[in-house]
């Protein structure tokens, strides 16, 4: 029997690249996305089932899993690729923006996992792969909401690994660097309303990009290869870093004293 992967956020970016790669490697793919009518590529592929799924909608989660298992019989791998990025001055953010950031990146991810776990426990095997970021290890200015959501994913995934591994279920985290995907180009910026932040806010992006402009960035396809590797390597390994810029920032934090890390990030 073919293995089956359920991918959230499969309409673009890492999710779509992963859906195509898994399908090319002989997997059944349950490609979950919010808007089925806009998909013009995955729907043409053999052994790919499109299901409507907004991870903030519990009913759609249950319906997508039911349809996927009815079609393919099981879910061997869950890839939580759906994500949302909110950047800017925290003090200027609205309660609705804060809520949305965590509803998608944290609570939505948790709800999909909670719905899939009974299936994996019953079959005594499975792999859950959560897309984090180097921003789940290191934090930077004007990314407080995104960073905190990914820090939550990291801590949740690590703890869940210990809870479910006795049932033959692996939990893994993929930590990409900067990638040219719809996610990156579609980041929502908080409209700043506090003048005192303007100077540092204007300097942030040039400062951030200059640090790693000399380093090659991973493509969405590169990350998809890492995800497929994590799904199939059978290693007891929790974290997979992909992208030299991601490794740069993780090393900056892990290989320096906290004092030096803070100084280097502020320069």
Secondary structure, DSSP 8 states (H G I E B T S, - for coil): ---EEEEESTTSHHHHHHHHHHHHTT-EEEEEES-GGG--SGGGSTTEEEEE--TT-HHHHHHHHHHHHHHHS---EEEE-----EES-GGG--HHHHHHHHIIIIIIHHHHHHHHHHHHHHHT-EEEEEE--GGGTS--TT-HHHHHHHHHHHHHHHHHHHHHGGGTEEEEEEEE----SHHHHT-EE-----GGGHHHHHHHHHHHHHHHTTS----HHHHHHHHHHHHHS-----EEEESHHHHHHHHHHHTS-HHHHHHHHH-
